[in-house]
Amino acid sequence: MVIDSVNGVESQTEKLMDVCRLRCTPIMTFINKLDRDGREPLDLLAEIEEKLSIECAPMTWPIGMGKRFKGVYNLYKKELFLFTPGKETRERDGIVIKDINDSQLDELLGSQADDLRADIELLEGAANPFDLSEYLKGYQTPVFFGSAINNFGVQELLDCFVENAPAPAKRPAVSRDVDPYEEAFSGFVFKIQANMDPAHHDRIAFLRICSGNHRLGKEVALSNATIFMAQDRSNVEEAYAGDIIGLHNHGTIKIGDTFTESKEELKFTGIPNFAPEHFRRVLLRDPLKLKQLQKGLTQLSEEGAIQVFKPMLGAEYIMGAVGVLQFEVTIARLKNEYRVEASFEGVDLATARWVHCSDPKILAEFEKKNSSKLAYDSEGCLTFLAQSNWALNYAKEQWPQVEFRKTREVL
């Protein structure tokens, strides 16, 4: 989890944390941009604990920030790493300072040495010590500080990750849990990205391997499997449980699809879709581009860039998002990747809930009386669009047999 030291915890981080909390996923935290003036480290730790409901255990500690940023001190290994602005690499070995009262600290840090001593004294009395068992349960996060653009402070996090991060665990499927040590290959698609290569307008399906291993030419028939590092990609000859590979997708693969070489029918679970909190109505400037708009919105919704709703009444499309920035990104991608000039306007909606009812008669009556408030998402699932939280609560009171779900599992 990367936290901006200037902005602190942002709304999209809270949503991602909800996903991790549902799965008890262990999290390590990197507080970034210490080379800029930002918020005090203690304030950031307090905000993380308050907003994300997770205990923080500082592993490194920054010395100053912005122009006064001198480096980080490893609280557990008692090592000091000095920061050089503009330098993208640093010495692998830190300066070992076992005693913070060592005069060497004053020689290296000047007046900031006393500030570091005061911070460490405070942390020793008030901060949470790192507890591996609490981290593995998802209750505690080790916290590191640094500047990613300068590749500073990152190595400490990576070292901790290699030492403490858990191995791939069993993955729940509808019929049973799949052990990563099983010989038979299995995996599921959790993300689809369109137009990763603008020159070819390709679509990549990201598959997480849950068991067995993938080899080029294996019977499971994954041709041209790809592994990614930032913007670079290369063909992968072999991959194992826990690895993520990319598959070229021509529209036949969807999020939630399961791949397996065994004859057993597996369907992995646990890919949630969260209800959006922001909504916009799509405006198409050229009506002749309607098909391109539909294609673009469909593909962008498949990859999770945006959620698209088609109201039961009317011919418009409504976009839903967790963060407002997603709308700007969607409009830009429609223009650049699909040659569709579109814009959006505000719509009087506050939240959405997926509707479920085990009684078909009650559901039909609900649809009849609330058709103006209902829509279908990109998967054809019935969704209630509420103008306010009060309207949502009122609907719940009026229809106690109907479930209004905040999340929808991708199947």
Steps between C-alpha positions, in 0.01 A plus 500: 500500500653830387400814691578849371664695783337819370141376453486219754234230473282550191153365425615234253745370763211452741312295240801281427549453872141376526588226249811402695308496826239264353779257409725562806778591257834595661605853404831685507491879477735741326457871577629675190632842391699584811721710272207745490352702782205305635322403816671391820575125515313455829192668352512264202526193723206621708291557186580154364393340828184710525375483139616151407454330839840335494784523750824662377846374592771741373802310368697799373478865600561809286748769588337826397303552180509713187828690467597386852452131422825329601403133480339222703600310811423127517352460846558124514841461341632825653627619163504848350451560127583847373305658214666672204254709291481398133689177555295197390723241664664483839747288685354163601661516843384751756702663774465287812422714805409274791484785751300807398713707739808420292679821399521365143129578470571869569778505242271356233174681578602819676214665687254238373670233709322620814167498315557137402592406858181661630290321238656161578450551874134580437456198272659265750238600754191546282536315168385144439784248463485284189309178565528244220188308601289819508637601159415161348143531632464841335469682833833685488700665222876563511567855379797627297588853389684621191492649152406251229597726210852510645492127580567589861358309796353236269766234561411478869139420410606239243734334751218482754263366234736219401557409864143518633238493222300174493519239227194453274212363705209274413251664267126454560292359215129420494557127551814503720821680590784460250844434648791682326707180517257301285657379176209593274519852361220739597455875509245776461477831315476797736567792266472592132690793352411635157744667259817437697676523165331795319657393169313168504195584717557175687323384814680313775331273753695475826491149644605409853634144521349313797657156461741304285722678253475641149749391237509619142317244286327331793163333436311782670568691177618837622681635196709817516471533877664822612659632817516873580745733669368858497445586131722217374372156405666174401392145421516269800612140463388380843296636792381363833223542759485862611641634173296727276521460123332685215301332223411661170123540498278546197184557700436140604658522847323678785584589859425200720571239230681190626772314310593143593662195340303251712160359406357632826275802460643777718359845558710728717322749722592819677523776237279779637349796317429802722204733463607837349460827687524744208286506186500677164276486192685433173444755222588392144586785264464297179195265498662299219767389748249318723639152423856613574377652826328177598812299418725737694279509808462121493874436482587765758241361739634147446844607613359688800597850386140612543159353579227546240127491568216490245176626659186293444334815366676715241789454258777674695805351668606584853856459619575415861836532673663483840708812427422804282830469311372181336256705291775718353709192424204326332417797275867532401526129419177508298653777289851359462426127473151484348486830306183602685445863595292485816448703813304459820266697718395470861207280592295512818613170649677427827555126511415164344414155629470166324155352548427138590180325604434127529128547431439567125155648563625754752792587272264554204280727712807690620617552140155619394473763773863619483577481127609866490767426762630173359778427252708210373876495540741372234439141616123538479454509878207700635611814685311751713617860441419722799489879499595511868581274792157587638337368180704180529401447864136570416506236225650251745219567745232465233646179356640292789503183286735663248877504558690818413861388466796737523729252324454255216725204452624456145396159371 
